[in-house]
Amino acid sequence: MFITLHGYQYSVYTRIVRMVLAARSIAYRYVEIDPFTETSDHARCGLHPFGRVQVIEEDGFVLYETAAICRYLDDVSGKVTLCAKAPRDRARMNQIIAITDNYGYWPMVRQVFSQGVFRVAEGGTPDNAEFEAGLATSRQVCHALEDIASGGEFLIGGGLSLADLHLGAMIAYFTAASEGQAMIATFPRLAAWWQVMRENPLLSETDPGLPNALRA
């Protein structure tokens, strides 16, 4: 199989798809799409009716939405799977992904990381009220994840799963802010998992970096 991935460099969801592609050793071509400036062009291409990323193409098959993409890539790439096999483990995996998407993405990424790290990297001024609101909500998310995490090196028993990759990309951004890093350290199960996950090559190999303003 050969995949074309349409994504945005700094998108946490593009990173998640890239992690799955790397984990499953799938070759792909990458096309950069900035949804903040190219939404109408992207939508006119017929790839995504809402002008968003990520989208994959394979022999005329077009698929969007990160969870669907990741499960498809895992399904078609061999017997070893990133999806938990036992029904309860699979349910827990799907629960963690849903919590991450529905409750974690906005405060952890769009508020804490975007305001406290990314905006600074671009040379802008963070919105401190947004940042603090993100931290408050993120603590609630961490409590929920702490209650269901396995306490080991993987979020659920049995090995690396899509839940680890999905949450791992989010926490990588969240802990780029020192306040996020400090918060994770107060949750023993999450901290134990993150200590292992942050060293996973899948994370380092897909690190999108930051805008040049911070590096100057």
Buried (B, 14 or more C-beta within 10 A) or exposed (E): EEBBBBBBBBBBBBBBBBBBBBBBEBEBEBEEBBBEEBBEEBBEBEBBEEBBBBBBBBEEEBBBBBBEBBBBBBEEBEEEBBBBEEEEBBEBBBBBBBBBBEBBBBBBBBBBBBBBBBBBBBEEEBBEEBBBBBBEBBEEBBEBBBEBBBEEBBBBBEBBBBBBBBBBBBBBBBBBBEBBBEBBEEBEBBBBBBEEBBEBEBBEEBEBEBBEEEEE
